[in-house]
Amino acid sequence: MAFLTLTNIQKSFGLVQVVHNFNMGIEKGEFVSFLGPSGCGKTTILRMIAGFETPSGGSVVINGKDQGALKPNQRNIGMVFQAYALFPNMNVHDNVAFGLKVAGASKTDIDIRVKQMLGLIKLEHLADRFPYQLSGGQQQRVALARALAVKPQVLLLDEPLSALDAKIRISLREEIRQIQQQLGITTVFVTHDQEEALSISDRIVVMNAGRADQIGTPFEIYNTPATRFVASFVGTLNIIEGKVADPATGAVTIGGQRIALKEPIAGLKGGDSISLALRPEAASIAEGSKGDTSLPGEVVSTSFLGSVIRTKLRVGDDVISFDMFNDPGITPPVAGENVSLRFAAKDLLVIRE
């Protein structure tokens, strides 16, 4: 049995249902990210786990115990908020110690635990400082230490990095993952940033309009998206429109060219329209590049992204993006240039609604 089980979770605010029959089991020590746009229900699920919101239906079970009758302070859950929520009148030591004091721990035990937590986040030297004397990244580390100090059975993180600049976010998310693995604590992380979710999660839940469109590993979510929404929300993706030529053999036509997909096409017949997905990194215009498919097109634009150059190519009625590494010895294509886009047909994914 999973350590944290959500069964038929529902939540409505008035007549508006924001979470629809959500089901999931999260294993002990697992790091699960809820990923999706604003308003998709991910934070509402987090708040129902914490006890800040009461489900309209369904149950939350942690370590075999139903949490429905328990208040937030009775659930032994640590939570880190987007806005840090540190007490401005308390120094770092006292902020981290707060939950332990409320729990009635002795001063000796509190001092030992706080020292352990500040060592974990590498801020022992800032124990006497107040929140206003800390950077945003340091404040978020303190908030994490405070949540972990009480030895929670589940750690909940509600977009904890969204207020930080890009470089600090990358560094801190790696620290959070390292600490989570070191402690082996079951963690639920809410974010709208796909790179964050892909880089640190064991599994990802892609939320869309109150439902889970797909639950899977980062590899599965990125490489085999289950729906059009997942395909378009996670990573950059080309959607190419084609026609089914022979569903039994997986043959389609794109721009008048017949292409064989890696498997038969279920649920469609010859002549039906079909949407296919292709990641930018799977295509190339380089001579001699691997791929059994070649489509002629005209360069629309080229964008310099540092280590990668992204080029948009018009192929028939579609505009397809592809990536090439920034090589100072190779001149990137220019707008108006005619080139051939090469890729492997097996890299085309059939997109379902």
N, C-alpha and C positions, 0 to 999 in steps of 0.2 A: 504493500500500500504506500502511496506517495506521502511525503512528509506534510505537504501543504496541498489540500484538495479543495477545489472550487467546483461546486456541483449546481448546475442550472441557475447560476447567478443572474439575477435580473435587477434593474434599478430604473424607476420612473420618478420624474419630478413633475407632479401634476399629471397632465395628459401626455407628456412627452416621455417616451421610453428611451433611455440613453444607453442601457446595456441589455442585450437580448440573449438569454439562455446560454451564458458562458460556462464552459466546462474545461477544466485543466487539472492535471496532477503535477506537482513540482517536487522533485526528489530532494532529500536532505543534502545540503552543500551545493545545490545547483544555483547557477546565476542565470536568471531569466529576465529578458528585457521586453517590455511592452512598447511597441513602436507604432507611431501613427500620427496623423495631423491633429491639430487642435479640435476638440469637440468629438473625438472618436470613442471616448469612454475609458481610455487607459488609466487616467488619474482617478476616475470614479471607482474602478475596480480596486486600485491601490488603497483608496480610502475605506472601502468596504472590508478589505483584509485587516486594516488597522483598527476598524471599529468606529471611525469618524462618520461613516454613512451606514445606514441600516439597509440591507438588501430588501427589495420589494418581493423577492422570492429566491429560493435556493439556500445553500449553506456554505460556510467557510469552516473547514476542519484543519487543525494544526496538530500534528503528532497524535492523531487519533481522537482529539477532543474538539467537539463542536464549539465554535466561538460565539454563537448567536446570542447567548445570554450574558456575555462578558463585556464590560466596558473597556475602552482603549487602554487604561492603565492596568487592566487585569490580564492582558493578552501576552505580556512579555515580548513586545515587539519594539524594535528600534526604528526610528524614522528620521530621515534627513530631508529637509525641505529645500526648495529652490532658493528661498530668501534667507537661508542660514538659521534665522530665528534664535540667535544667541542673545543672552541677557546682557544688555549694555552696561548695567551697573555691577556686573561680576567679571572678575578676571578669568583668564583661560582655565586655571586650575579649578575655580569654583563652577564655571560652566560645565566642565567635564564631570565634576563631582555631583552636580545637581540631582540626577536621577538616583544616585546611590544614597544621598541624604534622604530623599523622599522615601526610599525603600527601608530606611532605618539602619543602614550599615554603620559600623563604628568608625571613628575618625582614623584609626590606624589602618583599617581595611580600605577606607576611602583613599587615603594618601598612597597606599601601595597600588591600588587599581588605577588611580589617576596617573601615577608615574609610569605604569605599564602602557597606558593608552597614549600618553604624550610621547613615549619612546616609539610606539608603533607608528605614529604620524610624524615623527622626527621634529617635534616642537617643544622638547623639554626646556629649552632655553627661553621660551616665551611664556612660561607658566604664570608670571605676574602681570602680563600685559592685558589690556582691556580690548574688546572687539574693535573699537575705533582705531587702535594702534596696529591693526593687522591688515594685510592685503586680503583681497577677496578669496584667493586660493587658500591662505592660511585660515581664514574664518571657516571655510567649508571643511577643512581638515579637522578643526575643532568640533564642528557640528557632527562630523562622522565619529570622532572619538567619544563624544557625549552619548551618541546613539549606541555605540558598542560597549560602553563602560558597564552597562547593567547586564551584560551577557545575554542579549535577546536571542530567542529561538529563531526569529525571522528578522531580516533587515530590509526595510523599505526605503527606496531612494526616489524622490519625486523631482525629476529634472534637476539634479543637484549642480550641474555644470553649466546651465544655460546662461548664467549671468557673467561668466568668465570669458576672457579673451581666448582666441583659438589655441595659442601655444600652451597656456596654463591648463586648458581643458584636456588637451592630449596627455599632458604629464599627469594630471590628477586622476583621469580615468584609468590610467595604467596603475597608479598607486592603489586606487579603490579595488581593482581586480586582484592585485597582488595581496592586499590585506584580506580580501574575501577568501581567496584560496588558502592563505596561511591559517585563517581561523576556521575554515570549513563551514561558514555560516550560510544558510539558505537565504538568497537575496533576490528581491524583485526590484527592477530598475525601470523607471518610466522615462522615455525620451522621445523627441520628435526628430532626433538626429540619427540618420541611418548609419553613418560611419561609426558613431559611438556604439550603437547596438551590434553592428557586425564585428567590431574589433574586440569586444570584451565578454560577449554572451556565450553561454552553453547552448541556450535556445532562445529564439525570438518569437514573440506573438505579434503579428502584424494586424492591428486593429483598423476597422473600417466601419463607420456608422454604427458603433455599439456591438459589432460582431468580430470574431476572429476570422479573418480571411485565410490565414495560414499560420500554423505553428510548426517550427522546425529549426534545425541548426542553421547558423549563418550560411554555411555552404549550400544547404537545401533552399533557403529563402532566396539567395542571390542567383543560384544557377538553375533552379527549377521552380519558378514562381507559379503558384496554383491558380491565380486569377489575374485579370488585366490590371486591377488596382495594385496588387503586390508587385507585378512586373514594372509598373510605371513609378511606384513610390520608392522602391528600393533600387538604388543605383540609376545610372543613365541607361535608357533602353530605347532602341529603335523599334517602332511598330511598322511592319511592312504588310501592305494589303496584297493578297493574291487570290487565286482561284484554285479550287480542288480539281485536279485532272483525273486522278485514280486513287480513291481513298484506300483501297486494299493494299496498294504498294507504297502509299505515302507520297504520291506524285502531286506536285502543285505547279502552277505557273506564276511567275513574277515578271512583269514587264514583257510578257510574251515568251519568256524562257521557261522551259520545263526543268523542274528541280525535284530530286528525290529526297524526302525527309528520312530521318533515321528509323521511323516506325510508321505503321498504318495509321490512318486518321479515323478515329471512331466518331460516330454520330453525324457525319457529313456525307454528302453524295457529290458526284461529279457535277461541276458547274457552280457549286456553292462558294460564296465568298469565305475567305479565311484570313485571320490576323496572325501574323508571325512576328516573333520577337528576336532581335539580334543585339547582343552587347557590343558597344563600340570597340572593345579590345579584341573582339573576335574577327574583325575585318581589317583589311590592309590594301594599299594600292602599290606596295613594293613589288618590283619585278622578282619573280621566283618565289613569292610568298606561298605558303601552303594553303590549299583550298581547292575544292573540286567545282566551285561555282565562280563565275565572273560576270558582273553586271556593268555595262557601260553607263557612265554618268558625267555630270558637269559639276565642277566645284562651285559651291555657293559662297562659302566663307571659311576662314581659318582662324582659330583662336589659340593664342599662346598661353598655356597653363603651367609654365615652369618646366617640369620634367616631361610633360606630355603636351603634344600639339593635337588639338581636336579640330577635325575638318568636317564640314557638312557638305554632302554630295546629293545632287538631285538625280534620282533614278526613276524615270517615268513620272508618276504622280507623287512619289514619296521623297522626303528629304531624309537621308541616312547619315548619322554621325559615325565617325570612326576615329580611333586614337592611334597616334604614332609617337614613339619616343623622340624626345628632343635630341637630335644628333647634329652638332654644329657642321658636320661634313655633308649633310643632306639638306638641300633647299626644299622647304615645304611647298605644296601646290598652291596656286593662286586662284582667285575667283575667275571663273570663265574657262578654266583649263578642263579639257576632256581627259578622263582617266577611266580605268577599269577597277572596280571594287571586287576584291577576291576574298572568299570566305568558304568554310566548309558547311555544306548543307546540314550536317548533323548538329551544327550549332544553332540552327533555327528552332525556336520553341513555338509550339502551337498555343495561342493565348485564348483561354476560355473566359467568358464573362463572369 
